[in-house]
Amino acid sequence: MSLPANSGHEAIKKRRKKSLKIKFYGTRGSVPAPLAAADVYQKVLAVAELAFRCKKEPDSIKDWVRNLDFLSRGTFGGNTTCCAVRCGERILVLDMGTGLRQFGMDILPEMFQKKGIPINVLMSHVHWDHVQGFPFYAPLFISRAVLPNNKIIFFGGTDWQRTLEEVLRGQMDAPVFPVEWEKVINEGPAMEFRTVYNGFESVINADDDPVYIRTARLNHPNETYGWRIQWQGKIFVFATDTEPFPGGPDPALVRLAEGADVLYTDCQYYEAQYLGKPNAGGVPRLGWGHGYDVWCGEVAIAAKAKKLIVGHHDPAASDERILQNLSVVKSIFPNSFAAYDGMEVSI
């Protein structure tokens, strides 16, 4: 199958263009990392100090807070990898980390309104931080008699020692989870499992408004895939859990991300940490399958991407550390941003 050129089909050009919408539900790597009470205290203390120094009574408390810097008014979040993409009526979910729980809660009202929605799940791989949210996805536990149109189409790899279905079932085997897989299969949403491989291409159709998807195998322990989603000439590339090859960016990753409107990739470490410098703990991360700040910028340049979003943040990284990593990325590729739980982007 040959995917279309970036300009799109003539039929697409004639229609009023819609936005491809991206929402990040989980942006941490390896393990969830919620803020501790001490972290919240420090944020509140910093804001209180700013308020006491403020010489002018604000017209609106909400406006005053909205104008605070990100560290004062927000956090990058602690959920593991999950991202939802809307292409018109189609919904694609990339990975099922703990962020999937909130996605399930958000989608429920629409589910009830439409008696269920087909959800396409594109899996990078099945390490825990990318599947942990599945047993807590609320639509799993609503009877198909109530949501007859509820369906999940999974796209997963072939060399995971166990199939994707077996991995998901294993998370729910007694005694580690109270609801049996068979109950979900018999009473919950219809499920379909499709096998992918390096260079896999497919089309998710809806009338004459197709969504094109393509994979590339990434440099990560065990079989792991990056995804390219193309719709109405807009391109989003999701390539987490990958690291450089000796000599620079992985050519396969660069090809996958070529010309992307938005490229999301792995920035778990900063360079000294990745290399194991003494001032960064002294433990090299080479071969662990995760990227670092300098490399992320180099990938975006090589791929001629328009916007770079970095994520899969180290669970040990503070908000301050993530912003420091981002500053290095921006020095190489200025149109760069750090993903946070709840971040929304439109193309």
Residue frames relative to the residue before (quaternion, step in Angstrom):
aa qw qx qy qz dx dy dz
M 1.0000 0.0000 0.0000 0.0000 0.00 0.00 0.00
S 0.2142 -0.7728 0.5853 0.1196 3.58 -0.99 0.82
L 0.3454 -0.7455 0.5330 0.2022 3.56 -0.71 1.07
P 0.5740 -0.6301 0.3968 0.3407 3.60 -1.08 0.66
A 0.5943 -0.5337 0.4553 0.3933 3.53 -1.29 0.30
N 0.6879 -0.5131 0.3233 0.3988 3.56 -1.21 0.47
S 0.6217 0.5819 -0.3467 0.3931 3.57 1.08 -0.66
G 0.4238 -0.7265 0.4520 0.2971 3.60 1.20 -0.43
H 0.6385 -0.5315 0.4057 0.3810 3.55 -1.32 0.20
E 0.6302 -0.5325 0.4011 0.3981 3.56 -1.23 0.43
A 0.6215 0.5514 -0.3443 0.4373 3.57 1.04 -0.76
I 0.6381 0.5187 -0.3207 0.4700 3.54 1.09 -0.75
K 0.6409 0.5464 -0.3293 0.4269 3.56 0.97 -0.86
K 0.6766 0.5149 -0.2920 0.4380 3.56 1.04 -0.79
R 0.6529 0.5008 -0.3261 0.4654 3.58 1.17 -0.46
R 0.5574 -0.5615 0.4765 0.3834 3.53 -1.22 0.38
K 0.4146 -0.7357 0.4816 0.2344 3.56 -0.65 1.12
K 0.2011 -0.7473 0.6222 0.1181 3.54 -1.14 0.74
S 0.5359 -0.6232 0.4605 0.3351 3.54 -1.24 0.35
L 0.3340 -0.6502 0.6380 0.2421 3.51 -1.21 0.67
K 0.1417 -0.8336 0.5332 0.0249 3.57 -0.56 1.18
I 0.1290 -0.7920 0.5966 0.0122 3.53 -0.87 1.07
K 0.0298 0.7797 -0.6254 0.0037 3.57 -0.98 0.83
F 0.2804 -0.7610 0.5681 0.1399 3.54 -0.84 1.07
Y 0.1639 -0.8045 0.5681 0.0564 3.56 -0.73 1.11
G 0.7911 0.0529 -0.0378 0.6082 3.58 1.21 -0.39
T 0.0393 -0.8454 0.5314 -0.0381 3.58 -0.68 1.09
R 0.5343 0.5939 -0.4197 0.4309 3.60 1.24 0.33
G 0.3256 -0.7227 0.5723 0.2102 3.51 -1.31 0.41
S 0.8316 0.3318 -0.2183 0.3881 3.50 -1.43 0.30
V 0.7774 -0.1958 0.1857 0.5682 3.61 0.66 -1.04
P 0.5792 -0.5799 0.4173 0.3926 3.65 -1.04 0.58
A 0.1014 -0.8076 0.5807 0.0140 3.56 -1.08 0.76
P 0.0262 -0.8295 0.5579 -0.0019 3.62 0.38 1.18
L 0.5788 -0.5689 0.4502 0.3723 3.55 -1.22 0.50
A 0.3530 -0.7071 0.5722 0.2190 3.56 -1.08 0.77
A 0.6913 -0.4705 0.3427 0.4281 3.57 -1.27 0.32
A 0.6432 0.5299 -0.3268 0.4458 3.58 0.98 -0.79
D 0.6259 0.5335 -0.3358 0.4592 3.59 1.07 -0.69
V 0.6550 0.5011 -0.3055 0.4759 3.57 0.95 -0.92
Y 0.6171 0.5567 -0.3362 0.4431 3.58 1.00 -0.85
Q 0.6729 0.4994 -0.3037 0.4534 3.58 0.86 -0.91
K 0.6423 0.5094 -0.3244 0.4720 3.59 1.02 -0.73
V 0.6555 0.4982 -0.3126 0.4738 3.59 0.91 -0.89
L 0.6405 0.5316 -0.3219 0.4511 3.57 0.96 -0.87
A 0.6620 0.5109 -0.3115 0.4514 3.59 0.91 -0.90
V 0.6665 0.4891 -0.3017 0.4750 3.59 0.99 -0.84
A 0.6308 0.5333 -0.3321 0.4554 3.60 1.01 -0.78
E 0.6433 0.5186 -0.3223 0.4619 3.56 1.00 -0.79
L 0.6343 0.5188 -0.3231 0.4733 3.57 1.02 -0.81
A 0.6547 0.5257 -0.3115 0.4448 3.57 0.95 -0.90
F 0.6655 0.5024 -0.3074 0.4585 3.58 0.95 -0.83
R 0.6894 0.4735 -0.2778 0.4725 3.58 1.11 -0.67
C 0.5260 0.6465 -0.4011 0.3800 3.55 1.27 -0.35
K 0.3143 -0.7935 0.4994 0.1490 3.57 -0.62 1.16
K 0.7466 0.3720 -0.1912 0.5173 3.57 1.19 -0.54
E 0.4671 -0.6523 0.5199 0.2933 3.55 -1.02 0.87
P 0.3788 -0.7422 0.4920 0.2520 3.62 -0.60 1.01
D 0.5143 -0.6301 0.4852 0.3211 3.56 -1.14 0.71
S 0.7952 0.0443 0.0086 0.6046 3.55 1.08 -0.74
I 0.4505 -0.6822 0.5052 0.2766 3.58 -0.79 1.00
K 0.6438 0.5315 -0.3306 0.4402 3.58 0.95 -0.85
D 0.6596 0.4944 -0.3153 0.4701 3.60 0.92 -0.85
W 0.6349 0.5353 -0.3322 0.4472 3.58 1.00 -0.83
V 0.6735 0.4799 -0.2936 0.4794 3.57 0.92 -0.92
R 0.6345 0.5500 -0.3319 0.4299 3.58 0.98 -0.85
N 0.7100 0.4588 -0.2552 0.4694 3.58 1.07 -0.65
L 0.4624 0.6605 -0.4589 0.3732 3.58 1.25 0.05
D 0.5794 -0.5633 0.4435 0.3877 3.57 -1.22 0.37
F 0.6929 -0.5199 0.3123 0.3900 3.55 -1.22 0.57
L 0.6476 0.5372 -0.3342 0.4246 3.60 0.92 -0.84
S 0.6836 0.4930 -0.2863 0.4558 3.58 1.08 -0.72
R 0.8048 0.3264 -0.1450 0.4740 3.57 0.88 -0.90
G 0.8136 0.2174 -0.0961 0.5307 3.60 1.20 -0.23
T 0.2275 -0.7320 0.6187 0.1723 3.51 -1.39 -0.25
F 0.5511 -0.6199 0.4393 0.3449 3.56 -1.16 0.48
G 0.5094 -0.6738 0.4066 0.3481 3.58 1.22 -0.28
G 0.3627 -0.7673 0.5022 0.1657 3.52 -1.29 0.27
N 0.4992 0.6647 -0.4362 0.3445 3.61 1.21 0.03
T 0.4399 -0.6811 0.5157 0.2768 3.55 -1.14 0.63
T 0.8273 -0.4155 0.1264 0.3564 3.46 -1.41 0.61
C 0.3140 0.6895 -0.6164 0.2147 3.51 -0.92 1.09
C 0.0237 0.7906 -0.6072 0.0757 3.54 -0.90 1.00
A 0.1707 -0.7814 0.5935 0.0892 3.59 -0.94 0.88
V 0.1071 -0.7855 0.6091 0.0241 3.56 -0.99 0.93
R 0.1438 -0.7727 0.6145 0.0684 3.56 -0.92 0.97
C 0.0386 -0.7523 0.6575 -0.0125 3.52 -0.86 1.10
G 0.7730 -0.1901 0.0915 0.5982 3.56 0.17 1.25
E 0.8216 -0.1650 0.1566 0.5228 3.56 -0.69 -1.13
R 0.6079 0.5687 -0.3568 0.4238 3.60 1.21 -0.31
I 0.1365 -0.7679 0.6215 0.0729 3.55 -1.09 0.79
L 0.0645 -0.7779 0.6251 0.0010 3.54 -0.83 1.08
V 0.1430 -0.7719 0.6154 0.0700 3.56 -0.96 0.91
L 0.1918 -0.7794 0.5904 0.0854 3.54 -0.83 1.05
D 0.8458 -0.0588 -0.0556 0.5274 3.52 -0.48 1.35
M 0.2835 -0.7867 0.5423 0.0820 3.51 -1.20 0.73
G 0.1247 0.7913 -0.5786 0.1532 3.56 0.74 1.08
T 0.7753 -0.3698 0.2230 0.4609 3.56 -1.24 -0.12
G 0.5309 0.6246 -0.4041 0.4058 3.58 1.23 -0.26
L 0.5348 0.6412 -0.4033 0.3745 3.60 1.19 -0.42
R 0.5682 0.6013 -0.3934 0.4009 3.59 1.08 -0.59
Q 0.6941 0.4564 -0.2834 0.4791 3.60 0.87 -0.93
F 0.5935 0.5492 -0.3687 0.4585 3.60 1.04 -0.67
G 0.6497 0.5249 -0.3143 0.4513 3.58 0.94 -0.88
M 0.6543 0.4972 -0.3127 0.4763 3.58 1.01 -0.78
D 0.6656 0.5191 -0.3029 0.4424 3.58 0.97 -0.85
I 0.7241 0.4620 -0.2518 0.4458 3.57 0.98 -0.83
L 0.4816 0.7149 -0.4223 0.2804 3.61 1.19 -0.40
P 0.6594 0.5036 -0.3562 0.4298 3.68 0.75 -0.81
E 0.6620 0.4866 -0.2990 0.4853 3.58 1.01 -0.82
M 0.5897 0.5700 -0.3536 0.4499 3.56 1.11 -0.71
F 0.6978 0.4633 -0.2798 0.4693 3.58 0.83 -0.98
Q 0.6334 0.5421 -0.3338 0.4398 3.57 1.01 -0.76
K 0.7849 0.3240 -0.1483 0.5070 3.58 0.95 -0.90
K 0.4493 -0.6985 0.4377 0.3445 3.59 1.31 0.12
G 0.7701 -0.2806 0.1459 0.5541 3.54 1.11 0.73
I 0.1391 -0.7757 0.6129 0.0572 3.56 -1.23 0.59
P 0.4141 -0.6678 0.5421 0.2978 3.63 -0.97 0.71
I 0.1058 -0.7842 0.6107 0.0286 3.58 -0.83 1.03
N 0.2187 -0.7613 0.5988 0.1187 3.59 -0.84 0.99
V 0.1246 -0.8038 0.5806 0.0371 3.59 -0.62 1.13
L 0.1227 -0.7898 0.6003 0.0301 3.56 -0.61 1.19
M 0.1632 -0.8304 0.5301 0.0517 3.57 -0.40 1.24
S 0.3661 -0.6946 0.5724 0.2363 3.55 -1.04 0.82
H 0.7228 -0.2589 0.2099 0.6054 3.57 0.93 -1.00
V 0.5123 -0.6938 0.4401 0.2501 3.56 -1.28 0.08
H 0.2430 0.7304 -0.5888 0.2464 3.58 0.97 0.73
W 0.7075 -0.5264 0.2642 0.3906 3.55 -1.11 0.79
D 0.6956 0.4990 -0.3009 0.4202 3.57 0.84 -0.93
H 0.6946 0.4451 -0.2745 0.4941 3.59 1.27 -0.09
V 0.7483 0.3363 -0.2198 0.5279 3.60 1.25 0.02
Q 0.4674 0.7376 -0.4157 0.2542 3.61 1.23 -0.33
G 0.6716 0.5310 -0.3083 0.4147 3.58 1.08 -0.59
F 0.4973 0.7083 -0.4171 0.2775 3.58 1.16 -0.48
P 0.6998 0.4588 -0.3175 0.4460 3.69 0.75 -0.81
F 0.7121 0.4255 -0.2533 0.4977 3.60 1.24 -0.24
Y 0.4109 0.6867 -0.4731 0.3683 3.56 1.29 0.46
A 0.4286 -0.7781 0.3940 0.2359 3.57 -0.16 1.35
P 0.6661 0.5193 -0.3455 0.4090 3.68 0.82 -0.78
L 0.4941 0.6525 -0.4333 0.3774 3.61 1.24 -0.21
F 0.7843 0.3913 -0.1544 0.4559 3.53 0.98 -0.90
I 0.5489 0.5619 -0.4160 0.4581 3.56 1.23 0.44
S 0.5290 -0.6824 0.4092 0.2951 3.54 -0.71 1.12
R 0.5018 -0.6506 0.4779 0.3108 3.56 -1.05 0.74
A 0.5220 0.5958 -0.4232 0.4398 3.59 1.26 -0.14
V 0.6809 0.4518 -0.2683 0.5101 3.58 1.17 -0.65
L 0.7861 0.1554 -0.0643 0.5948 3.58 1.03 -0.86
P 0.0926 -0.8541 0.5089 0.0542 3.62 0.44 1.16
N 0.7002 0.4539 -0.2777 0.4760 3.64 1.13 -0.48
N 0.4303 0.7074 -0.4547 0.3281 3.58 1.30 0.15
K 0.1688 0.7851 -0.5713 0.1694 3.58 -0.65 1.14
I 0.1334 -0.7632 0.6268 0.0829 3.56 -1.14 0.71
I 0.1119 -0.7658 0.6313 0.0493 3.57 -0.81 1.06
F 0.1611 -0.8105 0.5608 0.0512 3.58 -0.45 1.24
F 0.1195 -0.7424 0.6544 0.0793 3.55 -1.11 0.80
G 0.1587 0.8152 -0.5334 0.1606 3.59 -0.46 1.20
G 0.6588 -0.5861 0.3465 0.3201 3.54 -1.31 0.43
T 0.5158 -0.6743 0.4699 0.2419 3.51 -1.40 0.14
D 0.7512 0.3749 -0.1876 0.5098 3.60 1.18 -0.43
W 0.3569 0.7519 -0.4708 0.2927 3.54 0.99 0.87
Q 0.5521 -0.6264 0.3651 0.4117 3.60 1.28 0.45
R 0.7510 0.0493 -0.0565 0.6560 3.54 1.15 -0.71
T 0.5576 -0.5903 0.4457 0.3768 3.58 -1.12 0.49
L 0.6628 -0.4857 0.3811 0.4237 3.56 -1.27 0.33
E 0.6398 0.5255 -0.3302 0.4533 3.58 0.93 -0.81
E 0.6620 0.4998 -0.3144 0.4616 3.60 0.94 -0.83
V 0.6300 0.5288 -0.3356 0.4591 3.59 1.04 -0.75
L 0.6788 0.4829 -0.2939 0.4687 3.58 0.88 -0.93
R 0.6262 0.5273 -0.3307 0.4696 3.57 1.02 -0.78
G 0.6544 0.5473 -0.3137 0.4170 3.58 0.95 -0.91
Q 0.6171 0.5513 -0.3443 0.4435 3.58 1.12 -0.63
M 0.7535 0.3884 -0.1905 0.4951 3.57 1.18 -0.56
D 0.4137 0.7023 -0.4780 0.3273 3.57 1.27 0.18
A 0.5031 -0.6077 0.5166 0.3327 3.57 -1.10 0.71
P 0.6353 -0.1755 -0.7460 -0.0954 1.59 -2.07 1.40
V 0.4670 0.7269 -0.4258 0.2688 3.63 1.18 0.17
F 0.7904 0.1265 -0.1029 0.5905 3.62 1.23 -0.17
P 0.4743 -0.7406 0.4025 0.2538 3.61 -0.86 0.89
V 0.7089 0.3968 -0.2620 0.5210 3.63 1.19 -0.31
E 0.3797 -0.7541 0.4913 0.2139 3.58 -0.67 1.08
W 0.6129 -0.5720 0.4213 0.3459 3.54 -1.18 0.73
E 0.6409 0.5472 -0.3307 0.4248 3.58 0.95 -0.86
K 0.6277 0.5284 -0.3439 0.4566 3.58 1.05 -0.69
V 0.6430 0.5098 -0.3169 0.4756 3.58 1.01 -0.82
I 0.6621 0.5128 -0.3043 0.4540 3.58 0.91 -0.94
N 0.7309 0.4542 -0.2414 0.4486 3.57 0.89 -0.92
E 0.8163 0.2810 -0.1128 0.4918 3.58 1.00 -0.77
G 0.6840 0.5099 -0.2832 0.4382 3.59 1.15 -0.53
P 0.8065 -0.2735 0.1866 0.4899 3.58 -1.20 -0.46
A 0.5405 -0.5611 0.5019 0.3756 3.55 -1.24 0.46
M 0.1236 -0.7993 0.5860 0.0493 3.58 -1.00 0.83
E 0.0525 -0.7707 0.6351 0.0035 3.52 -1.11 0.83
F 0.1667 -0.7976 0.5767 0.0593 3.57 -0.89 0.99
R 0.0690 -0.8007 0.5951 -0.0053 3.56 -0.75 1.11
T 0.3863 -0.7439 0.5083 0.1977 3.55 -0.91 0.96
V 0.1134 -0.7767 0.6163 0.0631 3.57 -1.01 0.86
Y 0.1205 -0.7651 0.6311 0.0425 3.53 -1.34 0.31
N 0.7045 -0.4396 0.3258 0.4520 3.57 -1.26 0.12
G 0.8125 0.1886 -0.1648 0.5264 3.57 -0.66 1.10
F 0.3331 0.7524 -0.4975 0.2747 3.59 1.27 0.21
E 0.0304 -0.7805 0.6244 0.0023 3.57 -1.04 0.86
S 0.0856 0.7870 -0.6077 0.0625 3.55 -1.08 0.69
V 0.2944 -0.7269 0.5932 0.1821 3.52 -1.35 0.25
I 0.1827 -0.7406 0.6377 0.1073 3.54 -0.95 0.95
N 0.1736 -0.8531 0.4894 0.0504 3.54 -0.23 1.30
A 0.0798 0.7211 -0.6882 0.0036 3.48 -1.35 0.47
D 0.7835 -0.1891 0.0568 0.5892 3.55 -0.09 1.34
D 0.7614 -0.3272 0.2541 0.4986 3.60 -0.72 -1.05
D 0.5790 0.5889 -0.3514 0.4410 3.56 1.22 0.50
P 0.0154 0.8743 -0.4850 0.0113 3.61 0.66 1.09
V 0.2605 -0.6923 0.6475 0.1835 3.50 -1.38 0.47
Y 0.2033 -0.7868 0.5757 0.0905 3.58 -0.73 1.08
I 0.0528 -0.7964 0.6024 0.0128 3.57 -0.93 0.90
R 0.0089 -0.7921 0.6094 -0.0323 3.56 -1.12 0.73
T 0.2601 -0.7746 0.5594 0.1392 3.58 -1.12 0.68
A 0.0261 -0.7258 0.6788 0.1083 3.49 -1.45 0.14
R 0.4519 -0.6772 0.5042 0.2879 3.56 -0.97 0.81
L 0.2761 -0.7888 0.5380 0.1105 3.55 -0.91 1.00
N 0.5463 -0.6120 0.4696 0.3262 3.56 -1.33 0.30
H 0.3833 0.6860 -0.5022 0.3610 3.54 0.14 1.37
P 0.5700 -0.5794 0.4299 0.3930 3.64 -1.03 0.60
N 0.7891 0.1523 -0.2121 0.5559 3.55 -0.89 1.06
E 0.6580 -0.5369 0.3666 0.3800 3.53 -1.25 0.46
T 0.0740 0.8004 -0.5806 0.1295 3.55 -0.62 1.21
Y 0.1640 -0.8205 0.5460 0.0419 3.55 -0.94 0.94
G 0.2789 -0.6777 0.6495 0.2027 3.47 -1.29 0.62
W 0.2643 -0.7770 0.5596 0.1150 3.55 -1.19 0.64
R 0.1508 -0.7443 0.6457 0.0797 3.54 -1.13 0.83
I 0.0833 -0.7886 0.6092 0.0029 3.57 -0.70 1.15
Q 0.0108 -0.8071 0.5889 -0.0417 3.55 -0.73 1.09
W 0.1212 0.7873 -0.5869 0.1451 3.55 -0.76 1.11
Q 0.8419 -0.0439 -0.0246 0.5373 3.55 -0.78 1.08
G 0.7209 -0.4580 0.2372 0.4628 3.55 0.99 0.88
K 0.5995 0.5436 -0.3635 0.4615 3.60 1.27 -0.01
I 0.1537 -0.8152 0.5573 0.0361 3.58 -0.95 0.90
F 0.0161 -0.7550 0.6554 -0.0128 3.54 -0.94 1.03
V 0.0973 -0.7893 0.6056 0.0268 3.56 -0.84 1.02
F 0.1400 -0.7788 0.6114 0.0103 3.52 -0.86 1.14
A 0.1613 0.8085 -0.5379 0.1759 3.57 -0.24 1.26
T 0.1348 0.7953 -0.5716 0.1499 3.53 0.35 1.26
D 0.7883 0.3065 -0.2400 0.4766 3.56 -1.34 0.25
T 0.5613 0.5362 -0.4310 0.4601 3.52 0.56 1.24
E 0.1293 -0.7905 0.5965 0.0503 3.56 -1.18 0.57
P 0.6625 -0.5166 0.3418 0.4212 3.61 -1.20 0.24
F 0.3699 -0.6062 0.6337 0.3069 3.46 -1.41 0.22
P 0.6291 -0.4955 0.3893 0.4551 3.65 -1.13 0.31
G 0.7712 0.3412 -0.2498 0.4757 3.55 -0.84 0.96
G 0.7565 -0.3847 0.2207 0.4807 3.59 1.18 -0.07
P 0.7916 -0.3208 0.2234 0.4695 3.57 -1.32 -0.24
D 0.5659 -0.5868 0.4754 0.3307 3.51 -1.24 0.67
P 0.4448 -0.7093 0.4683 0.2823 3.66 -0.62 1.03
A 0.6234 0.5436 -0.3470 0.4421 3.60 1.06 -0.69
L 0.6432 0.5053 -0.3151 0.4813 3.57 1.06 -0.76
V 0.6405 0.5244 -0.3264 0.4564 3.58 0.95 -0.84
R 0.6521 0.5009 -0.3177 0.4721 3.60 0.96 -0.82
L 0.6405 0.5284 -0.3285 0.4502 3.59 0.94 -0.86
A 0.7608 0.3994 -0.1911 0.4746 3.57 0.94 -0.95
E 0.3626 0.7746 -0.4714 0.2151 3.61 1.24 -0.06
G 0.8659 0.0628 -0.0726 0.4910 3.55 -0.80 1.07
A 0.3218 0.7769 -0.4965 0.2154 3.60 1.19 0.29
D 0.4617 -0.6456 0.5335 0.2924 3.54 -1.08 0.76
V 0.7711 0.0191 0.0012 0.6364 3.55 1.10 -0.81
L 0.0823 -0.7660 0.6370 0.0271 3.55 -0.89 1.02
Y 0.0985 -0.7650 0.6351 0.0427 3.56 -0.84 1.05
T 0.1324 0.8082 -0.5648 0.1014 3.57 -0.73 1.01
D 0.6840 -0.5454 0.3578 0.3266 3.48 -1.43 0.39
C 0.0660 0.7736 -0.6263 0.0698 3.57 -0.84 1.07
Q 0.0676 0.8500 -0.5200 0.0504 3.57 0.80 0.99
Y 0.8130 0.2467 -0.0948 0.5189 3.57 1.01 -0.79
Y 0.3574 -0.6316 0.6060 0.3258 3.51 -1.39 -0.03
E 0.7240 -0.5117 0.2335 0.3993 3.56 -1.13 0.67
A 0.6774 0.4886 -0.3102 0.4541 3.61 0.80 -0.93
Q 0.6299 0.5247 -0.3216 0.4738 3.58 1.08 -0.72
Y 0.6488 0.5228 -0.3103 0.4576 3.59 0.91 -0.92
L 0.7330 0.4230 -0.2283 0.4813 3.58 0.95 -0.91
G 0.4471 -0.7180 0.4372 0.3057 3.60 1.25 -0.20
K 0.1981 0.7948 -0.5449 0.1791 3.59 1.02 0.77
P 0.6198 -0.5780 0.3744 0.3764 3.62 -1.05 0.69
N 0.6869 0.4829 -0.2901 0.4592 3.60 1.04 -0.72
A 0.7165 0.3780 -0.2403 0.5348 3.59 1.32 0.00
G 0.7665 -0.3881 0.1861 0.4768 3.56 1.09 0.70
G 0.3771 -0.7864 0.4302 0.2330 3.56 1.24 -0.37
V 0.6146 0.5224 -0.3596 0.4691 3.61 1.25 0.22
P 0.3168 -0.7646 0.5229 0.2038 3.65 -0.37 1.13
R 0.2771 -0.7602 0.5682 0.1495 3.57 -1.11 0.74
L 0.3461 0.7430 -0.5063 0.2681 3.61 1.21 0.21
G 0.7928 0.2728 -0.2277 0.4952 3.55 -0.89 0.97
W 0.5531 0.6161 -0.3954 0.3977 3.59 1.25 -0.04
G 0.5097 -0.7042 0.3835 0.3118 3.57 1.27 -0.18
H 0.6576 0.4838 -0.3213 0.4800 3.59 1.16 0.47
G 0.4704 -0.7146 0.4624 0.2331 3.52 -1.14 0.73
Y 0.2598 -0.7422 0.5936 0.1711 3.53 -1.38 -0.03
D 0.7812 -0.4395 0.2057 0.3927 3.53 -1.30 0.53
V 0.7053 0.4662 -0.2873 0.4501 3.62 0.62 -1.09
W 0.6605 0.5268 -0.2988 0.4437 3.56 0.92 -0.95
C 0.6189 0.5556 -0.3561 0.4259 3.61 0.94 -0.79
G 0.6658 0.4935 -0.3028 0.4706 3.58 0.91 -0.89
E 0.6447 0.5270 -0.3199 0.4520 3.58 1.00 -0.81
V 0.6287 0.5295 -0.3343 0.4611 3.60 1.00 -0.77
A 0.6650 0.5106 -0.3088 0.4492 3.59 0.87 -0.95
I 0.6462 0.5052 -0.3201 0.4740 3.59 0.99 -0.79
A 0.6748 0.5049 -0.3007 0.4465 3.59 0.84 -0.98
A 0.7181 0.4375 -0.2456 0.4823 3.59 1.03 -0.79
K 0.3340 -0.7481 0.4976 0.2850 3.60 1.27 -0.24
A 0.1985 0.7859 -0.5509 0.1986 3.56 0.95 0.91
K 0.4675 -0.6790 0.4919 0.2802 3.56 -1.22 0.51
K 0.7924 0.0343 0.0069 0.6090 3.58 1.02 -0.78
L 0.1763 -0.7769 0.5989 0.0817 3.55 -1.03 0.86
I 0.0440 -0.7578 0.6506 0.0241 3.54 -1.00 0.92
V 0.1646 -0.8008 0.5710 0.0752 3.57 -0.73 1.05
G 0.0590 0.8067 -0.5827 0.0792 3.54 -1.08 0.76
H 0.6148 0.5152 -0.4583 0.3827 3.53 -1.29 -0.53
H 0.0846 0.8548 -0.5049 0.0844 3.53 1.04 0.91
D 0.5866 -0.5743 0.4511 0.3502 3.54 -1.14 0.75
P 0.4769 -0.6796 0.4614 0.3128 3.64 -0.81 0.87
A 0.6621 0.4947 -0.3079 0.4712 3.59 1.20 -0.43
A 0.5641 0.6257 -0.3827 0.3793 3.59 1.25 -0.22
S 0.3682 -0.7044 0.5653 0.2206 3.56 -0.90 0.95
D 0.6702 -0.4512 0.3785 0.4517 3.56 -1.29 0.13
E 0.6349 0.5354 -0.3260 0.4516 3.58 1.02 -0.81
R 0.6560 0.5131 -0.3104 0.4583 3.58 0.96 -0.85
I 0.6400 0.5225 -0.3266 0.4590 3.59 0.98 -0.81
L 0.6611 0.4910 -0.3076 0.4767 3.58 0.99 -0.78
Q 0.6067 0.5305 -0.3540 0.4746 3.59 1.09 -0.60
N 0.6315 0.5172 -0.3303 0.4739 3.58 0.99 -0.83
L 0.6575 0.5241 -0.3092 0.4442 3.56 0.94 -0.94
S 0.6319 0.5427 -0.3489 0.4295 3.59 0.95 -0.78
V 0.6328 0.5087 -0.3302 0.4814 3.60 1.07 -0.67
V 0.6342 0.5257 -0.3283 0.4623 3.58 0.95 -0.88
K 0.6837 0.4992 -0.2857 0.4491 3.59 0.89 -0.97
S 0.6046 0.5545 -0.3653 0.4401 3.61 1.11 -0.54
I 0.6995 0.4193 -0.2512 0.5213 3.57 1.23 -0.45
F 0.7801 0.0585 0.0050 0.6228 3.58 0.98 -0.93
P 0.3066 -0.8308 0.4255 0.1864 3.61 0.12 1.28
N 0.7112 0.4366 -0.2819 0.4734 3.63 0.93 -0.73
S 0.3679 0.7262 -0.4733 0.3365 3.54 0.74 1.19
F 0.0865 -0.7809 0.6187 0.0006 3.51 -1.21 0.74
A 0.3537 -0.7009 0.5708 0.2404 3.56 -1.24 0.45
A 0.4262 -0.7173 0.4958 0.2408 3.55 -0.80 1.03
Y 0.0328 -0.7706 0.6356 0.0340 3.55 -1.18 0.63
D 0.6296 -0.5353 0.3939 0.4023 3.57 -1.18 0.50
G 0.7847 0.2682 -0.2288 0.5099 3.57 -0.69 1.13
M 0.4568 0.6873 -0.4493 0.3423 3.61 1.24 -0.12
E 0.1124 -0.7887 0.6034 0.0353 3.57 -0.97 0.93
V 0.0422 -0.7853 0.6170 -0.0287 3.55 -1.00 0.95
S 0.1281 -0.7793 0.6088 0.0750 3.58 -1.01 0.79
I 0.1916 -0.7474 0.6255 0.1154 3.54 -1.14 0.74
